[in-house]
């Protein structure tokens, strides 16, 4: 029969748990690990105990992320992909190359009832967002403007506008803000009529 302590000298243990009160083996191990910082524990049946362990995880950079060696303190950005017990950091464009995963782009469009002046909406958005740029009619087939180059607001008819954006956390947040603003303007029709005149005057002065 193989000696039960045969493996012990070659393993760096912090804790060693023995079950069913194996007294002789416990004493043998205490003697054998006397010069090490190893705790020998022999709990009784149905006795609970807690064990804590610290483990370091390492991730390897591959693909485009690994082309440049980062400086000390420099932040490395990429996707962290876990496969079995290994971690890899890669660029989004390399995901399909080094894994069986793939990405897709989701384009979203929503149509909202809006009977106010299109210029008022743009005027209000400029008060909230830093970048609100008009689009040429040839590009959008009608009045439209970009919000932070992430979302496009189009004039569809006297009763509707539409929002177009490529889905991501920031663009989704911008679209939610624009929808909330449109709904608020719709509730303030009398006030919007006054702002419509002011917005028209402002655009005429800028032109």
PyMOL CGO cylinders between C-alpha atoms (Angstrom):
from pymol import cmd
from pymol.cgo import CYLINDER

trace = [
    CYLINDER, 0.00, 0.00, 0.00, 1.33, 3.44, -0.94, 0.3, 1, 1, 1, 1, 1, 1,
    CYLINDER, 1.33, 3.44, -0.94, 2.40, 5.67, 1.92, 0.3, 1, 1, 1, 1, 1, 1,
    CYLINDER, 2.40, 5.67, 1.92, -0.24, 8.39, 2.40, 0.3, 1, 1, 1, 1, 1, 1,
    CYLINDER, -0.24, 8.39, 2.40, 2.42, 11.04, 3.10, 0.3, 1, 1, 1, 1, 1, 1,
    CYLINDER, 2.42, 11.04, 3.10, 4.55, 10.20, 0.08, 0.3, 1, 1, 1, 1, 1, 1,
    CYLINDER, 4.55, 10.20, 0.08, 3.39, 13.30, -1.85, 0.3, 1, 1, 1, 1, 1, 1,
    CYLINDER, 3.39, 13.30, -1.85, 3.58, 15.78, 1.04, 0.3, 1, 1, 1, 1, 1, 1,
    CYLINDER, 3.58, 15.78, 1.04, 7.26, 16.90, 1.06, 0.3, 1, 1, 1, 1, 1, 1,
    CYLINDER, 7.26, 16.90, 1.06, 7.07, 18.12, -2.55, 0.3, 1, 1, 1, 1, 1, 1,
    CYLINDER, 7.07, 18.12, -2.55, 3.92, 20.22, -2.14, 0.3, 1, 1, 1, 1, 1, 1,
    CYLINDER, 3.92, 20.22, -2.14, 3.92, 23.71, -0.61, 0.3, 1, 1, 1, 1, 1, 1,
    CYLINDER, 3.92, 23.71, -0.61, 0.81, 23.61, 1.53, 0.3, 1, 1, 1, 1, 1, 1,
    CYLINDER, 0.81, 23.61, 1.53, -0.72, 26.35, 3.67, 0.3, 1, 1, 1, 1, 1, 1,
    CYLINDER, -0.72, 26.35, 3.67, -3.53, 24.18, 4.99, 0.3, 1, 1, 1, 1, 1, 1,
    CYLINDER, -3.53, 24.18, 4.99, -3.98, 20.43, 5.18, 0.3, 1, 1, 1, 1, 1, 1,
    CYLINDER, -3.98, 20.43, 5.18, -7.39, 19.08, 6.16, 0.3, 1, 1, 1, 1, 1, 1,
    CYLINDER, -7.39, 19.08, 6.16, -7.88, 15.54, 7.45, 0.3, 1, 1, 1, 1, 1, 1,
    CYLINDER, -7.88, 15.54, 7.45, -11.30, 13.99, 7.75, 0.3, 1, 1, 1, 1, 1, 1,
    CYLINDER, -11.30, 13.99, 7.75, -12.73, 11.42, 10.13, 0.3, 1, 1, 1, 1, 1, 1,
    CYLINDER, -12.73, 11.42, 10.13, -10.16, 12.22, 12.82, 0.3, 1, 1, 1, 1, 1, 1,
    CYLINDER, -10.16, 12.22, 12.82, -7.22, 10.32, 11.33, 0.3, 1, 1, 1, 1, 1, 1,
    CYLINDER, -7.22, 10.32, 11.33, -5.15, 10.68, 14.51, 0.3, 1, 1, 1, 1, 1, 1,
    CYLINDER, -5.15, 10.68, 14.51, -1.98, 8.74, 13.59, 0.3, 1, 1, 1, 1, 1, 1,
    CYLINDER, -1.98, 8.74, 13.59, -1.71, 10.39, 10.17, 0.3, 1, 1, 1, 1, 1, 1,
    CYLINDER, -1.71, 10.39, 10.17, -2.28, 13.80, 11.75, 0.3, 1, 1, 1, 1, 1, 1,
    CYLINDER, -2.28, 13.80, 11.75, 0.56, 13.33, 14.24, 0.3, 1, 1, 1, 1, 1, 1,
    CYLINDER, 0.56, 13.33, 14.24, 2.83, 12.07, 11.44, 0.3, 1, 1, 1, 1, 1, 1,
    CYLINDER, 2.83, 12.07, 11.44, 2.10, 15.15, 9.32, 0.3, 1, 1, 1, 1, 1, 1,
    CYLINDER, 2.10, 15.15, 9.32, 2.54, 17.56, 12.22, 0.3, 1, 1, 1, 1, 1, 1,
    CYLINDER, 2.54, 17.56, 12.22, 5.99, 16.11, 12.76, 0.3, 1, 1, 1, 1, 1, 1,
    CYLINDER, 5.99, 16.11, 12.76, 6.83, 16.17, 9.06, 0.3, 1, 1, 1, 1, 1, 1,
    CYLINDER, 6.83, 16.17, 9.06, 5.68, 19.78, 8.54, 0.3, 1, 1, 1, 1, 1, 1,
    CYLINDER, 5.68, 19.78, 8.54, 7.09, 21.11, 11.80, 0.3, 1, 1, 1, 1, 1, 1,
    CYLINDER, 7.09, 21.11, 11.80, 9.56, 23.39, 9.99, 0.3, 1, 1, 1, 1, 1, 1,
    CYLINDER, 9.56, 23.39, 9.99, 6.94, 24.83, 7.63, 0.3, 1, 1, 1, 1, 1, 1,
    CYLINDER, 6.94, 24.83, 7.63, 4.13, 27.32, 7.99, 0.3, 1, 1, 1, 1, 1, 1,
    CYLINDER, 4.13, 27.32, 7.99, 1.49, 24.67, 7.41, 0.3, 1, 1, 1, 1, 1, 1,
    CYLINDER, 1.49, 24.67, 7.41, -1.62, 24.21, 9.53, 0.3, 1, 1, 1, 1, 1, 1,
    CYLINDER, -1.62, 24.21, 9.53, -2.85, 20.66, 10.06, 0.3, 1, 1, 1, 1, 1, 1,
    CYLINDER, -2.85, 20.66, 10.06, -6.59, 20.61, 10.78, 0.3, 1, 1, 1, 1, 1, 1,
    CYLINDER, -6.59, 20.61, 10.78, -8.64, 17.55, 11.65, 0.3, 1, 1, 1, 1, 1, 1,
    CYLINDER, -8.64, 17.55, 11.65, -12.30, 18.58, 12.06, 0.3, 1, 1, 1, 1, 1, 1,
    CYLINDER, -12.30, 18.58, 12.06, -14.90, 16.27, 13.51, 0.3, 1, 1, 1, 1, 1, 1,
    CYLINDER, -14.90, 16.27, 13.51, -17.74, 14.91, 11.44, 0.3, 1, 1, 1, 1, 1, 1,
    CYLINDER, -17.74, 14.91, 11.44, -20.34, 17.59, 10.53, 0.3, 1, 1, 1, 1, 1, 1,
    CYLINDER, -20.34, 17.59, 10.53, -18.07, 20.32, 11.92, 0.3, 1, 1, 1, 1, 1, 1,
    CYLINDER, -18.07, 20.32, 11.92, -17.99, 23.37, 9.66, 0.3, 1, 1, 1, 1, 1, 1,
    CYLINDER, -17.99, 23.37, 9.66, -14.93, 25.49, 8.97, 0.3, 1, 1, 1, 1, 1, 1,
    CYLINDER, -14.93, 25.49, 8.97, -13.87, 28.26, 6.57, 0.3, 1, 1, 1, 1, 1, 1,
    CYLINDER, -13.87, 28.26, 6.57, -10.85, 28.26, 4.30, 0.3, 1, 1, 1, 1, 1, 1,
    CYLINDER, -10.85, 28.26, 4.30, -9.49, 31.30, 2.47, 0.3, 1, 1, 1, 1, 1, 1,
    CYLINDER, -9.49, 31.30, 2.47, -7.17, 31.21, -0.51, 0.3, 1, 1, 1, 1, 1, 1,
    CYLINDER, -7.17, 31.21, -0.51, -5.56, 33.94, -2.57, 0.3, 1, 1, 1, 1, 1, 1,
    CYLINDER, -5.56, 33.94, -2.57, -4.97, 33.32, -6.25, 0.3, 1, 1, 1, 1, 1, 1,
    CYLINDER, -4.97, 33.32, -6.25, -3.42, 35.55, -8.88, 0.3, 1, 1, 1, 1, 1, 1,
    CYLINDER, -3.42, 35.55, -8.88, -4.88, 35.57, -12.37, 0.3, 1, 1, 1, 1, 1, 1,
    CYLINDER, -4.88, 35.57, -12.37, -2.77, 36.34, -15.41, 0.3, 1, 1, 1, 1, 1, 1,
    CYLINDER, -2.77, 36.34, -15.41, -4.05, 37.48, -18.80, 0.3, 1, 1, 1, 1, 1, 1,
    CYLINDER, -4.05, 37.48, -18.80, -1.96, 37.37, -21.99, 0.3, 1, 1, 1, 1, 1, 1,
    CYLINDER, -1.96, 37.37, -21.99, -2.27, 40.02, -24.69, 0.3, 1, 1, 1, 1, 1, 1,
    CYLINDER, -2.27, 40.02, -24.69, -2.55, 38.70, -28.25, 0.3, 1, 1, 1, 1, 1, 1,
    CYLINDER, -2.55, 38.70, -28.25, -3.13, 40.09, -31.71, 0.3, 1, 1, 1, 1, 1, 1,
    CYLINDER, -3.13, 40.09, -31.71, -3.12, 43.83, -32.22, 0.3, 1, 1, 1, 1, 1, 1,
    CYLINDER, -3.12, 43.83, -32.22, -3.02, 44.54, -28.50, 0.3, 1, 1, 1, 1, 1, 1,
    CYLINDER, -3.02, 44.54, -28.50, 0.31, 42.70, -28.26, 0.3, 1, 1, 1, 1, 1, 1,
    CYLINDER, 0.31, 42.70, -28.26, 1.94, 44.58, -31.14, 0.3, 1, 1, 1, 1, 1, 1,
    CYLINDER, 1.94, 44.58, -31.14, 3.07, 47.40, -28.84, 0.3, 1, 1, 1, 1, 1, 1,
    CYLINDER, 3.07, 47.40, -28.84, 4.79, 46.87, -25.51, 0.3, 1, 1, 1, 1, 1, 1,
    CYLINDER, 4.79, 46.87, -25.51, 3.08, 49.15, -22.96, 0.3, 1, 1, 1, 1, 1, 1,
    CYLINDER, 3.08, 49.15, -22.96, 5.09, 51.50, -20.78, 0.3, 1, 1, 1, 1, 1, 1,
    CYLINDER, 5.09, 51.50, -20.78, 5.09, 51.15, -17.02, 0.3, 1, 1, 1, 1, 1, 1,
    CYLINDER, 5.09, 51.15, -17.02, 1.76, 52.42, -15.71, 0.3, 1, 1, 1, 1, 1, 1,
    CYLINDER, 1.76, 52.42, -15.71, 0.18, 52.56, -19.17, 0.3, 1, 1, 1, 1, 1, 1,
    CYLINDER, 0.18, 52.56, -19.17, -3.39, 51.26, -19.45, 0.3, 1, 1, 1, 1, 1, 1,
    CYLINDER, -3.39, 51.26, -19.45, -4.05, 48.38, -21.85, 0.3, 1, 1, 1, 1, 1, 1,
    CYLINDER, -4.05, 48.38, -21.85, -7.54, 48.33, -23.36, 0.3, 1, 1, 1, 1, 1, 1,
    CYLINDER, -7.54, 48.33, -23.36, -9.21, 45.39, -25.02, 0.3, 1, 1, 1, 1, 1, 1,
    CYLINDER, -9.21, 45.39, -25.02, -11.63, 42.52, -24.56, 0.3, 1, 1, 1, 1, 1, 1,
    CYLINDER, -11.63, 42.52, -24.56, -10.93, 40.05, -21.75, 0.3, 1, 1, 1, 1, 1, 1,
    CYLINDER, -10.93, 40.05, -21.75, -11.78, 36.57, -23.00, 0.3, 1, 1, 1, 1, 1, 1,
    CYLINDER, -11.78, 36.57, -23.00, -11.77, 33.55, -20.68, 0.3, 1, 1, 1, 1, 1, 1,
    CYLINDER, -11.77, 33.55, -20.68, -11.32, 30.05, -22.09, 0.3, 1, 1, 1, 1, 1, 1,
    CYLINDER, -11.32, 30.05, -22.09, -11.14, 27.21, -19.57, 0.3, 1, 1, 1, 1, 1, 1,
    CYLINDER, -11.14, 27.21, -19.57, -8.62, 28.55, -17.03, 0.3, 1, 1, 1, 1, 1, 1,
    CYLINDER, -8.62, 28.55, -17.03, -6.76, 30.97, -19.31, 0.3, 1, 1, 1, 1, 1, 1,
    CYLINDER, -6.76, 30.97, -19.31, -7.40, 34.67, -19.91, 0.3, 1, 1, 1, 1, 1, 1,
    CYLINDER, -7.40, 34.67, -19.91, -6.55, 36.64, -23.04, 0.3, 1, 1, 1, 1, 1, 1,
    CYLINDER, -6.55, 36.64, -23.04, -6.80, 40.34, -23.85, 0.3, 1, 1, 1, 1, 1, 1,
    CYLINDER, -6.80, 40.34, -23.85, -7.47, 41.12, -27.51, 0.3, 1, 1, 1, 1, 1, 1,
    CYLINDER, -7.47, 41.12, -27.51, -8.82, 43.87, -29.73, 0.3, 1, 1, 1, 1, 1, 1,
    CYLINDER, -8.82, 43.87, -29.73, -12.46, 43.77, -30.75, 0.3, 1, 1, 1, 1, 1, 1,
    CYLINDER, -12.46, 43.77, -30.75, -11.50, 43.23, -34.40, 0.3, 1, 1, 1, 1, 1, 1,
    CYLINDER, -11.50, 43.23, -34.40, -9.42, 40.17, -33.42, 0.3, 1, 1, 1, 1, 1, 1,
    CYLINDER, -9.42, 40.17, -33.42, -12.23, 38.44, -31.57, 0.3, 1, 1, 1, 1, 1, 1,
    CYLINDER, -12.23, 38.44, -31.57, -13.26, 36.23, -34.50, 0.3, 1, 1, 1, 1, 1, 1,
    CYLINDER, -13.26, 36.23, -34.50, -9.62, 35.41, -35.25, 0.3, 1, 1, 1, 1, 1, 1,
    CYLINDER, -9.62, 35.41, -35.25, -8.58, 34.08, -31.84, 0.3, 1, 1, 1, 1, 1, 1,
    CYLINDER, -8.58, 34.08, -31.84, -11.92, 32.72, -30.67, 0.3, 1, 1, 1, 1, 1, 1,
    CYLINDER, -11.92, 32.72, -30.67, -15.13, 31.21, -31.98, 0.3, 1, 1, 1, 1, 1, 1,
    CYLINDER, -15.13, 31.21, -31.98, -17.04, 34.34, -30.98, 0.3, 1, 1, 1, 1, 1, 1,
    CYLINDER, -17.04, 34.34, -30.98, -18.19, 37.05, -33.38, 0.3, 1, 1, 1, 1, 1, 1,
    CYLINDER, -18.19, 37.05, -33.38, -19.63, 40.55, -33.11, 0.3, 1, 1, 1, 1, 1, 1,
    CYLINDER, -19.63, 40.55, -33.11, -22.56, 42.26, -34.81, 0.3, 1, 1, 1, 1, 1, 1,
    CYLINDER, -22.56, 42.26, -34.81, -23.71, 45.86, -35.12, 0.3, 1, 1, 1, 1, 1, 1,
    CYLINDER, -23.71, 45.86, -35.12, -27.30, 46.65, -34.19, 0.3, 1, 1, 1, 1, 1, 1,
    CYLINDER, -27.30, 46.65, -34.19, -28.83, 49.69, -35.91, 0.3, 1, 1, 1, 1, 1, 1,
    CYLINDER, -28.83, 49.69, -35.91, -31.86, 51.07, -34.15, 0.3, 1, 1, 1, 1, 1, 1,
    CYLINDER, -31.86, 51.07, -34.15, -34.64, 53.34, -35.38, 0.3, 1, 1, 1, 1, 1, 1,
    CYLINDER, -34.64, 53.34, -35.38, -37.55, 54.81, -33.48, 0.3, 1, 1, 1, 1, 1, 1,
    CYLINDER, -37.55, 54.81, -33.48, -40.37, 57.08, -34.70, 0.3, 1, 1, 1, 1, 1, 1,
    CYLINDER, -40.37, 57.08, -34.70, -41.84, 59.55, -32.21, 0.3, 1, 1, 1, 1, 1, 1,
    CYLINDER, -41.84, 59.55, -32.21, -44.96, 61.68, -32.44, 0.3, 1, 1, 1, 1, 1, 1,
    CYLINDER, -44.96, 61.68, -32.44, -43.88, 65.34, -32.52, 0.3, 1, 1, 1, 1, 1, 1,
    CYLINDER, -43.88, 65.34, -32.52, -45.92, 68.31, -33.74, 0.3, 1, 1, 1, 1, 1, 1,
    CYLINDER, -45.92, 68.31, -33.74, -43.60, 71.11, -32.62, 0.3, 1, 1, 1, 1, 1, 1,
    CYLINDER, -43.60, 71.11, -32.62, -41.17, 73.06, -34.76, 0.3, 1, 1, 1, 1, 1, 1,
    CYLINDER, -41.17, 73.06, -34.76, -38.06, 71.10, -35.77, 0.3, 1, 1, 1, 1, 1, 1,
    CYLINDER, -38.06, 71.10, -35.77, -35.91, 74.15, -35.01, 0.3, 1, 1, 1, 1, 1, 1,
    CYLINDER, -35.91, 74.15, -35.01, -37.14, 74.21, -31.41, 0.3, 1, 1, 1, 1, 1, 1,
    CYLINDER, -37.14, 74.21, -31.41, -35.99, 70.64, -30.87, 0.3, 1, 1, 1, 1, 1, 1,
    CYLINDER, -35.99, 70.64, -30.87, -32.55, 71.46, -32.20, 0.3, 1, 1, 1, 1, 1, 1,
    CYLINDER, -32.55, 71.46, -32.20, -32.42, 74.60, -30.03, 0.3, 1, 1, 1, 1, 1, 1,
    CYLINDER, -32.42, 74.60, -30.03, -33.30, 72.60, -26.92, 0.3, 1, 1, 1, 1, 1, 1,
    CYLINDER, -33.30, 72.60, -26.92, -30.75, 69.87, -27.72, 0.3, 1, 1, 1, 1, 1, 1,
    CYLINDER, -30.75, 69.87, -27.72, -27.99, 72.47, -28.09, 0.3, 1, 1, 1, 1, 1, 1,
    CYLINDER, -27.99, 72.47, -28.09, -28.71, 73.53, -24.52, 0.3, 1, 1, 1, 1, 1, 1,
    CYLINDER, -28.71, 73.53, -24.52, -28.00, 69.97, -23.34, 0.3, 1, 1, 1, 1, 1, 1,
    CYLINDER, -28.00, 69.97, -23.34, -25.39, 68.54, -25.73, 0.3, 1, 1, 1, 1, 1, 1,
    CYLINDER, -25.39, 68.54, -25.73, -22.15, 70.15, -26.85, 0.3, 1, 1, 1, 1, 1, 1,
    CYLINDER, -22.15, 70.15, -26.85, -22.30, 68.84, -30.41, 0.3, 1, 1, 1, 1, 1, 1,
    CYLINDER, -22.30, 68.84, -30.41, -25.49, 69.22, -32.47, 0.3, 1, 1, 1, 1, 1, 1,
    CYLINDER, -25.49, 69.22, -32.47, -24.69, 69.58, -36.19, 0.3, 1, 1, 1, 1, 1, 1,
    CYLINDER, -24.69, 69.58, -36.19, -27.11, 69.97, -39.11, 0.3, 1, 1, 1, 1, 1, 1,
    CYLINDER, -27.11, 69.97, -39.11, -26.91, 67.57, -42.03, 0.3, 1, 1, 1, 1, 1, 1,
    CYLINDER, -26.91, 67.57, -42.03, -27.20, 68.50, -45.68, 0.3, 1, 1, 1, 1, 1, 1,
    CYLINDER, -27.20, 68.50, -45.68, -30.57, 67.63, -47.23, 0.3, 1, 1, 1, 1, 1, 1,
    CYLINDER, -30.57, 67.63, -47.23, -28.77, 65.47, -49.81, 0.3, 1, 1, 1, 1, 1, 1,
    CYLINDER, -28.77, 65.47, -49.81, -27.35, 63.24, -47.06, 0.3, 1, 1, 1, 1, 1, 1,
    CYLINDER, -27.35, 63.24, -47.06, -30.54, 62.79, -45.06, 0.3, 1, 1, 1, 1, 1, 1,
    CYLINDER, -30.54, 62.79, -45.06, -33.28, 63.33, -47.66, 0.3, 1, 1, 1, 1, 1, 1,
    CYLINDER, -33.28, 63.33, -47.66, -34.80, 66.08, -45.52, 0.3, 1, 1, 1, 1, 1, 1,
    CYLINDER, -34.80, 66.08, -45.52, -34.05, 68.21, -42.45, 0.3, 1, 1, 1, 1, 1, 1,
    CYLINDER, -34.05, 68.21, -42.45, -31.86, 66.32, -39.97, 0.3, 1, 1, 1, 1, 1, 1,
    CYLINDER, -31.86, 66.32, -39.97, -29.03, 66.77, -37.52, 0.3, 1, 1, 1, 1, 1, 1,
    CYLINDER, -29.03, 66.77, -37.52, -26.42, 64.75, -35.66, 0.3, 1, 1, 1, 1, 1, 1,
    CYLINDER, -26.42, 64.75, -35.66, -26.15, 64.63, -31.88, 0.3, 1, 1, 1, 1, 1, 1,
    CYLINDER, -26.15, 64.63, -31.88, -22.57, 63.94, -30.75, 0.3, 1, 1, 1, 1, 1, 1,
    CYLINDER, -22.57, 63.94, -30.75, -21.99, 62.13, -34.07, 0.3, 1, 1, 1, 1, 1, 1,
    CYLINDER, -21.99, 62.13, -34.07, -23.78, 59.15, -32.54, 0.3, 1, 1, 1, 1, 1, 1,
    CYLINDER, -23.78, 59.15, -32.54, -27.45, 59.76, -33.18, 0.3, 1, 1, 1, 1, 1, 1,
    CYLINDER, -27.45, 59.76, -33.18, -29.33, 61.22, -36.14, 0.3, 1, 1, 1, 1, 1, 1,
    CYLINDER, -29.33, 61.22, -36.14, -32.62, 63.05, -35.69, 0.3, 1, 1, 1, 1, 1, 1,
    CYLINDER, -32.62, 63.05, -35.69, -34.72, 63.27, -38.89, 0.3, 1, 1, 1, 1, 1, 1,
    CYLINDER, -34.72, 63.27, -38.89, -37.82, 65.26, -39.70, 0.3, 1, 1, 1, 1, 1, 1,
    CYLINDER, -37.82, 65.26, -39.70, -40.31, 62.78, -41.15, 0.3, 1, 1, 1, 1, 1, 1,
    CYLINDER, -40.31, 62.78, -41.15, -43.56, 64.78, -41.29, 0.3, 1, 1, 1, 1, 1, 1,
    CYLINDER, -43.56, 64.78, -41.29, -45.49, 67.47, -39.47, 0.3, 1, 1, 1, 1, 1, 1,
    CYLINDER, -45.49, 67.47, -39.47, -46.47, 64.87, -36.88, 0.3, 1, 1, 1, 1, 1, 1,
    CYLINDER, -46.47, 64.87, -36.88, -43.42, 62.63, -36.58, 0.3, 1, 1, 1, 1, 1, 1,
    CYLINDER, -43.42, 62.63, -36.58, -39.64, 62.61, -36.22, 0.3, 1, 1, 1, 1, 1, 1,
    CYLINDER, -39.64, 62.61, -36.22, -37.31, 59.62, -36.23, 0.3, 1, 1, 1, 1, 1, 1,
    CYLINDER, -37.31, 59.62, -36.23, -34.12, 58.76, -34.35, 0.3, 1, 1, 1, 1, 1, 1,
    CYLINDER, -34.12, 58.76, -34.35, -31.39, 56.57, -35.87, 0.3, 1, 1, 1, 1, 1, 1,
    CYLINDER, -31.39, 56.57, -35.87, -28.32, 55.23, -34.06, 0.3, 1, 1, 1, 1, 1, 1,
    CYLINDER, -28.32, 55.23, -34.06, -25.96, 52.27, -33.84, 0.3, 1, 1, 1, 1, 1, 1,
    CYLINDER, -25.96, 52.27, -33.84, -26.53, 50.58, -30.52, 0.3, 1, 1, 1, 1, 1, 1,
    CYLINDER, -26.53, 50.58, -30.52, -23.89, 50.87, -27.80, 0.3, 1, 1, 1, 1, 1, 1,
    CYLINDER, -23.89, 50.87, -27.80, -24.08, 52.00, -24.15, 0.3, 1, 1, 1, 1, 1, 1,
    CYLINDER, -24.08, 52.00, -24.15, -23.31, 55.67, -24.86, 0.3, 1, 1, 1, 1, 1, 1,
    CYLINDER, -23.31, 55.67, -24.86, -25.51, 56.01, -27.95, 0.3, 1, 1, 1, 1, 1, 1,
    CYLINDER, -25.51, 56.01, -27.95, -28.38, 54.29, -26.15, 0.3, 1, 1, 1, 1, 1, 1,
    CYLINDER, -28.38, 54.29, -26.15, -28.05, 56.81, -23.33, 0.3, 1, 1, 1, 1, 1, 1,
    CYLINDER, -28.05, 56.81, -23.33, -28.07, 59.73, -25.79, 0.3, 1, 1, 1, 1, 1, 1,
    CYLINDER, -28.07, 59.73, -25.79, -31.18, 58.37, -27.52, 0.3, 1, 1, 1, 1, 1, 1,
    CYLINDER, -31.18, 58.37, -27.52, -32.97, 58.01, -24.17, 0.3, 1, 1, 1, 1, 1, 1,
    CYLINDER, -32.97, 58.01, -24.17, -32.18, 61.65, -23.37, 0.3, 1, 1, 1, 1, 1, 1,
    CYLINDER, -32.18, 61.65, -23.37, -33.47, 62.85, -26.74, 0.3, 1, 1, 1, 1, 1, 1,
    CYLINDER, -33.47, 62.85, -26.74, -36.69, 60.83, -26.42, 0.3, 1, 1, 1, 1, 1, 1,
    CYLINDER, -36.69, 60.83, -26.42, -37.28, 62.28, -22.93, 0.3, 1, 1, 1, 1, 1, 1,
    CYLINDER, -37.28, 62.28, -22.93, -36.73, 65.80, -24.28, 0.3, 1, 1, 1, 1, 1, 1,
    CYLINDER, -36.73, 65.80, -24.28, -39.17, 65.27, -27.15, 0.3, 1, 1, 1, 1, 1, 1,
    CYLINDER, -39.17, 65.27, -27.15, -41.85, 64.04, -24.75, 0.3, 1, 1, 1, 1, 1, 1,
    CYLINDER, -41.85, 64.04, -24.75, -41.30, 67.05, -22.48, 0.3, 1, 1, 1, 1, 1, 1,
    CYLINDER, -41.30, 67.05, -22.48, -41.61, 69.47, -25.40, 0.3, 1, 1, 1, 1, 1, 1,
    CYLINDER, -41.61, 69.47, -25.40, -44.85, 67.80, -26.45, 0.3, 1, 1, 1, 1, 1, 1,
    CYLINDER, -44.85, 67.80, -26.45, -46.28, 68.58, -23.01, 0.3, 1, 1, 1, 1, 1, 1,
    CYLINDER, -46.28, 68.58, -23.01, -45.27, 72.25, -23.26, 0.3, 1, 1, 1, 1, 1, 1,
    CYLINDER, -45.27, 72.25, -23.26, -46.96, 73.28, -26.49, 0.3, 1, 1, 1, 1, 1, 1,
    CYLINDER, -46.96, 73.28, -26.49, -47.75, 76.93, -25.46, 0.3, 1, 1, 1, 1, 1, 1,
    CYLINDER, -47.75, 76.93, -25.46, -44.19, 77.52, -24.26, 0.3, 1, 1, 1, 1, 1, 1,
    CYLINDER, -44.19, 77.52, -24.26, -42.77, 75.81, -27.33, 0.3, 1, 1, 1, 1, 1, 1,
    CYLINDER, -42.77, 75.81, -27.33, -44.59, 78.24, -29.62, 0.3, 1, 1, 1, 1, 1, 1,
    CYLINDER, -44.59, 78.24, -29.62, -42.71, 81.14, -28.03, 0.3, 1, 1, 1, 1, 1, 1,
    CYLINDER, -42.71, 81.14, -28.03, -39.39, 79.30, -28.20, 0.3, 1, 1, 1, 1, 1, 1,
    CYLINDER, -39.39, 79.30, -28.20, -40.07, 78.51, -31.86, 0.3, 1, 1, 1, 1, 1, 1,
    CYLINDER, -40.07, 78.51, -31.86, -40.02, 82.19, -32.71, 0.3, 1, 1, 1, 1, 1, 1,
    CYLINDER, -40.02, 82.19, -32.71, -36.82, 82.74, -30.70, 0.3, 1, 1, 1, 1, 1, 1,
    CYLINDER, -36.82, 82.74, -30.70, -35.10, 79.74, -32.31, 0.3, 1, 1, 1, 1, 1, 1,
    CYLINDER, -35.10, 79.74, -32.31, -36.05, 80.99, -35.79, 0.3, 1, 1, 1, 1, 1, 1,
    CYLINDER, -36.05, 80.99, -35.79, -34.63, 84.42, -35.04, 0.3, 1, 1, 1, 1, 1, 1,
    CYLINDER, -34.63, 84.42, -35.04, -31.42, 82.90, -33.70, 0.3, 1, 1, 1, 1, 1, 1,
    CYLINDER, -31.42, 82.90, -33.70, -30.88, 80.79, -36.84, 0.3, 1, 1, 1, 1, 1, 1,
    CYLINDER, -30.88, 80.79, -36.84, -31.55, 83.81, -39.06, 0.3, 1, 1, 1, 1, 1, 1,
    CYLINDER, -31.55, 83.81, -39.06, -28.99, 85.87, -37.14, 0.3, 1, 1, 1, 1, 1, 1,
    CYLINDER, -28.99, 85.87, -37.14, -26.41, 83.06, -37.40, 0.3, 1, 1, 1, 1, 1, 1,
    CYLINDER, -26.41, 83.06, -37.40, -26.96, 82.80, -41.15, 0.3, 1, 1, 1, 1, 1, 1,
]
cmd.load_cgo(trace, "trace")
